Amino acid sequence: MSLLVRRTHKPTLLLTGDLAYHADLMPRGQLPGVGRRRQLAESTRSVLALAGKYPGLVMLPAHDPTAARRLLAS
């Protein structure tokens, strides 16, 4: 499950849960090692489509060690 958070005067956030282990992996098409590959690929495509819809979108996967720093910077 992912959660889109639209904020006033700040970039939109997307909390992507376990979809990826690092935000940089999704645009490269790298999927996590656990789960149904087809569903993971479909969800990744949906998330990347949101990135096109919301310029400046900040993706925050749950296990990404850089997520907190990127959240504070956004």
N, C-alpha and C positions, 0 to 999 in steps of 0.2 A: 504494500500500500504506500502511496506517496501523498504528500500534502502540499498544495500550492498556497503560498501565503503572499497575498498582494498587500503592499504597504504604501502609505502615502509618502511621496517625495523620497522614496528609497527603492532600491532594486527589489524585484519580486524574488522570493525564496522558494525553492522546491526541496522539500525534505523527502529524500528518495529511499529511506529505510535501507533494506538489504539488497537493493537492486544492483549496487556496485560497491566495491570496497574503497574506491577513490574516484573523485569527480572526473579526473582526466581520462579514466578508462572508458567511460561511456561513449564519447565522441569517436574513439578509436575502434568501437565495436567489440571491446573485450567484455565478456560476460563473466559473472562470478562462477565458481566451480560447483555450486550447489543449486539444484532446481531444474525445472524442465526447460531445456534450451530454447524451444520454440516460444514458450511464454516469456522467458527472459528477454529474448530478442525483440519480441513484439512490444513489451513494456519499455525497453530501451528506445525503440523507435518512437514511441509515444512521448517519452520524456524529451528526446531530442527535438521533436516537433514543437513542444512547448517552448524550448529554448529559442526557436525561430519566431515564435509568437510574442515572446516577452524579451525584448532586447535587454541585455545586462542581467539575465536570470542567473541567480546564484544557486547552484546545485549543491546540496548538502547530504551526501550519503551518511548513514549512521555510523559506519566503521571507518570513515575517512579521517586520518589523524590531522589533516589540515582544515577540517570543517569548522571548528571553533574559531580559528584565526580568520578564515574567510568570512564567517558570519560577523565577527567584530569589525572587519574592514569594510563591510557592505553598508 
